[in-house]
């Protein structure tokens, strides 16, 4: 009897564990994406701060890497030292783009250039908070909805 109860409990636990792993993946070029964006020849971005933010300064004599542009959730830019590691951007100069600019300028332009007008869920490394390994590599890895 105990063995049957154990099997039932194990099955319930397994089913509930699978149910909690449900999420929505959001890729670069879609509303709700947070992470590195490639500005390239896109319209000039609206940024939160006029100069790039750097958490850990580059030692003297070492050339600083070029700045990157990030779209981050509200509060991340303000408390950047707590969040830079999530984007692999500690020690890098970072411009934070305004979320409104990202949603209303970058997303439509990106979709027009890349043919993604359906707003579907791509597999570009998406998912807010479920792919932290590609943030500074220009792959859009990062912080979609979950």
Secondary structure, 3 states (H helix, E strand, C coil): CHHHHHHHHHHHHHHHHHHCCCCCCCCCCCCCCCEEECCCCCCCCCECCCCCECCCCCCCCCCCCCCEEEECCCCCCCCHHHHHHHHCCCCCCEEEECHHHHHHHHHHHHHHHHCCCCCCCCCCCCCCCCCCCCCCCCCCCCCCCC
